[in-house]
Amino acid sequence: MISMTKIILNNEYLTVAIADHGAALVSVRDQKSQERLGINLPASQTRRASLLFPIVGQIKNNCYQFNNQTYSMPPLGFACDQQFTILYQTPQQTCLELQATAATLKMFPFHFCLRVVYTLVQHAVRVDYTVLNQDQMPLFFAIGAQVGLVCDYQHESNFLDWQSAQPLQQLRLNGRGFCDLSQPRNVSSTTWKLKDIKNISLYRALGLTTWQLCQKQQVQEALISNAPYWQIGTRYPQPDHVINFEPWWGMTETNKAALQWEQKFGFNCLQPQQHFNATWQIHFYEK
């Protein structure tokens, strides 16, 4: 049984619960006490919005090499299974921190500090990530989130809309969930019926992108971020009424999978004592 503490943030519009285990956003309830997050991982009833670090997606055979040593890395990384330290909490903001431990060094031979800040801003939840390289060598990593939102994706009138300064590019995923970078396709339509989203798709975005989830002709949620990659999809045909959004700063394994950690496509690289910042936010409108 996993022991965890739930941190409660609230304002006049939202009540939010965050778990110190995995720094996961586990509940968002609106003024009507409606739960707005859906379970996005079938094996877990506590992960509703998971933190992905130091990979997003997966790597080939769940292993890699670095400095002539082989390491194992679980899909989605290890941060979602680690106990974070609560640095502070106010009624509308909290900060959690994870630093390298003996357990993480067996999977990821880098000393790092990862901080996650959750902030309530009226109808929105803002999430900020900061990664600090505390090692004496370059730190290579990816980071992202996995968010499940409640919706009826089989209803004819429900749709997903996106807005961005530049066109999105769809990247092909093979049967193993690896990305084929050789055939990007520009996305022309900005509105998709939810009932037509019957698998998982990966997109490359340039600049700030907004995704609006619309039900009954009204915007219900809006996700906003400058993440360079987004994975979006449902578990169709399962009638669980959840659509998953994953903003990524990094890339899942590609079809030209490199065994060496520092050669993985899309990884961020931090020099010693440098830090990396990323942010995303989700607005919840009245249902």
C-alpha positions in Angstrom: 0.0 0.0 0.0 1.5 3.3 -1.1 1.6 5.9 1.7 0.8 9.4 0.5 -0.2 12.8 1.7 -2.9 14.8 -0.2 -2.3 18.5 -0.4 -5.6 20.5 -0.8 -5.7 23.8 -2.7 -8.9 25.8 -3.1 -10.5 29.0 -4.2 -14.0 30.1 -5.0 -14.0 28.1 -8.2 -11.9 24.9 -7.7 -10.8 22.5 -5.1 -7.6 20.6 -6.1 -5.8 17.7 -4.5 -2.1 16.9 -5.2 -0.4 13.8 -3.9 3.2 14.0 -2.6 3.7 10.6 -4.1 4.7 11.3 -7.7 3.7 15.0 -7.3 0.5 14.0 -9.1 -2.6 16.1 -9.6 -5.2 13.6 -8.4 -8.4 15.6 -8.2 -10.0 18.8 -9.5 -13.5 19.6 -8.4 -15.5 22.5 -9.6 -18.1 24.7 -7.8 -20.7 21.9 -8.3 -18.3 19.3 -6.8 -18.0 17.6 -10.2 -14.8 15.7 -10.7 -13.1 17.0 -13.8 -10.2 14.7 -14.1 -10.4 11.1 -15.4 -8.3 8.1 -14.6 -5.6 8.0 -17.3 -3.7 4.9 -16.2 -5.9 1.7 -15.9 -3.5 0.1 -13.4 -3.8 3.0 -10.9 -6.7 4.6 -9.2 -4.6 7.5 -7.8 -2.8 8.8 -10.9 -5.1 11.2 -12.7 -2.4 13.6 -13.9 1.0 12.0 -13.9 4.5 13.6 -14.0 6.8 12.1 -16.6 10.5 12.3 -15.9 13.3 11.7 -17.0 11.6 10.3 -20.1 8.2 10.7 -21.7 6.7 7.6 -23.4 9.3 4.8 -23.5 12.7 3.7 -24.6 13.6 0.6 -26.6 13.7 -2.5 -24.4 13.4 -0.2 -21.3 17.1 0.2 -21.1 20.0 2.4 -22.3 23.7 2.9 -22.0 25.7 5.8 -20.5 29.4 5.9 -19.8 29.7 2.2 -20.8 27.1 1.1 -18.3 23.6 -0.3 -18.9 20.6 1.1 -17.0 16.9 0.2 -16.8 14.2 2.8 -17.2 10.5 2.1 -16.8 8.0 3.6 -19.3 7.1 7.2 -18.4 10.2 7.4 -16.2 10.4 7.0 -12.4 9.2 10.4 -11.0 5.6 9.3 -10.8 6.6 6.5 -8.4 8.8 8.7 -6.1 8.0 10.4 -2.8 8.4 14.1 -3.2 9.2 16.6 -0.3 6.6 19.3 0.3 8.6 22.5 0.4 5.7 24.8 1.2 1.9 25.1 0.9 -0.5 28.0 0.9 -4.2 27.9 0.3 -3.7 28.4 -3.5 -0.1 27.2 -4.2 2.3 24.4 -3.3 5.8 23.4 -4.2 7.1 19.8 -4.2 10.7 18.6 -4.7 12.5 15.5 -5.8 16.3 15.1 -5.6 18.5 12.2 -6.7 18.5 9.2 -4.3 20.4 5.9 -4.2 17.3 4.4 -5.8 17.1 6.9 -8.7 20.9 6.8 -9.3 20.5 3.1 -10.1 18.2 4.0 -13.0 19.5 7.5 -13.8 23.1 8.3 -13.0 22.7 12.0 -12.6 22.3 14.3 -9.6 19.4 16.6 -10.1 16.7 18.6 -8.4 13.2 18.6 -9.8 10.6 21.1 -8.4 6.9 21.1 -9.3 4.7 24.1 -8.4 0.9 24.0 -8.5 -0.9 27.3 -8.5 -4.6 28.1 -8.6 -5.5 31.1 -10.6 -9.2 31.7 -10.7 -10.6 28.9 -12.9 -7.2 27.5 -13.8 -4.5 25.2 -12.5 -1.0 26.2 -13.5 1.8 23.7 -13.3 5.5 24.8 -13.4 8.5 22.5 -13.6 12.1 23.4 -12.8 14.9 21.0 -13.4 18.4 21.9 -11.9 21.5 20.0 -12.9 23.4 19.4 -9.6 26.0 17.1 -11.3 29.4 17.8 -12.7 28.5 16.6 -16.1 25.8 17.4 -18.6 22.3 16.2 -17.7 20.1 14.8 -20.5 16.3 14.3 -19.9 12.8 14.8 -21.0 9.8 15.9 -18.9 6.1 16.1 -19.4 2.6 15.4 -18.0 -0.2 13.0 -18.6 -3.7 14.4 -18.0 -7.0 12.6 -18.3 -10.1 14.7 -18.7 -13.7 13.5 -18.3 -15.7 13.7 -21.5 -18.1 11.8 -23.6 -16.0 11.2 -26.7 -18.7 9.1 -28.4 -21.2 12.0 -28.5 -21.8 13.5 -32.0 -21.7 17.1 -30.9 -18.5 17.0 -28.8 -15.3 18.1 -30.4 -11.6 19.2 -29.8 -10.3 22.5 -31.1 -6.7 23.7 -31.3 -5.1 27.1 -31.8 -1.5 27.8 -32.5 0.5 30.4 -34.3 2.1 27.8 -36.6 0.4 24.6 -38.1 0.7 21.4 -36.1 2.6 18.5 -37.6 1.4 15.0 -36.9 4.1 12.4 -36.3 3.5 8.8 -37.0 3.6 6.2 -34.2 4.4 2.6 -35.0 2.9 -0.4 -33.3 5.4 -0.3 -30.4 4.7 3.4 -29.7 7.9 4.6 -31.2 7.9 7.8 -33.4 8.7 7.8 -37.1 10.2 11.2 -37.8 10.6 10.7 -41.5 7.0 11.4 -42.5 5.5 14.4 -40.6 2.2 15.6 -41.9 0.8 19.1 -41.6 -2.5 19.2 -39.8 -5.0 21.3 -41.8 -8.2 21.0 -39.7 -8.4 22.8 -36.4 -11.5 21.1 -35.2 -12.0 17.3 -34.6 -15.0 15.5 -33.5 -14.2 13.5 -30.4 -15.8 10.4 -31.8 -13.2 10.4 -34.6 -10.3 10.3 -32.1 -10.0 6.5 -31.8 -6.3 6.1 -31.2 -3.2 7.9 -29.8 -1.6 10.6 -32.0 1.6 12.6 -31.5 2.0 16.2 -32.7 4.8 18.7 -33.0 3.9 22.2 -32.1 5.8 25.5 -32.6 5.1 28.1 -29.9 2.1 28.5 -27.7 -0.7 26.0 -28.3 -4.2 25.9 -26.9 -6.4 22.8 -26.9 -10.1 23.4 -26.2 -12.3 20.4 -25.2 -15.9 21.3 -26.2 -19.1 19.5 -25.1 -22.6 20.6 -26.0 -21.2 23.4 -28.1 -19.4 25.0 -25.1 -15.8 25.0 -24.1 -15.4 22.8 -20.9 -11.6 22.8 -20.5 -8.6 24.5 -22.2 -5.0 23.3 -22.0 -2.3 25.9 -22.8 1.4 25.4 -23.1 4.5 26.0 -25.3 5.4 22.3 -25.1 7.0 21.2 -28.4 5.2 17.9 -28.5 1.7 16.7 -27.6 0.4 13.2 -27.4 -3.4 13.0 -27.4 -5.9 10.1 -27.6 -8.5 7.9 -26.0 -8.8 4.3 -25.1 -11.5 3.7 -27.7 -13.6 1.5 -27.7 -13.5 1.4 -23.9 -16.4 3.5 -22.7 -14.5 5.2 -19.9 -15.2 8.8 -21.1 -11.6 10.0 -20.7 -9.4 11.8 -23.2 -5.7 12.0 -22.5 -3.5 15.0 -23.1 0.3 14.9 -22.7 2.4 18.0 -23.1 6.0 16.9 -23.7 9.4 18.7 -23.5 11.2 15.7 -25.1 10.3 12.8 -27.3 9.4 9.1 -26.9 11.7 6.6 -28.6 12.1 7.0 -32.3 12.3 4.4 -35.0 16.1 5.1 -35.2 16.5 4.2 -31.5 19.9 5.2 -30.1 21.1 3.0 -27.3 23.3 5.8 -25.9 21.4 8.0 -23.5 23.0 11.3 -24.7 22.0 10.5 -28.3 18.3 10.1 -27.7 16.3 12.4 -30.0 14.6 15.4 -28.4 16.2 15.3 -25.0 17.0 18.5 -23.2 20.6 19.1 -22.1 21.6 21.0 -19.1 25.2 22.0 -18.2 26.3 21.8 -14.5 24.3 24.2 -12.4 22.0 25.2 -15.3 18.2 25.0 -14.9 15.3 24.3 -17.2 11.8 25.6 -16.8 8.5 24.4 -18.4 4.9 25.2 -17.7 1.4 24.2 -18.7 -2.0 25.2 -17.4 -5.6 24.0 -17.7 -8.7 26.1 -17.4 -12.0 24.6 -16.2 -15.2 26.2 -17.3 -18.6 25.8 -15.9 -20.5 22.7 -17.0 
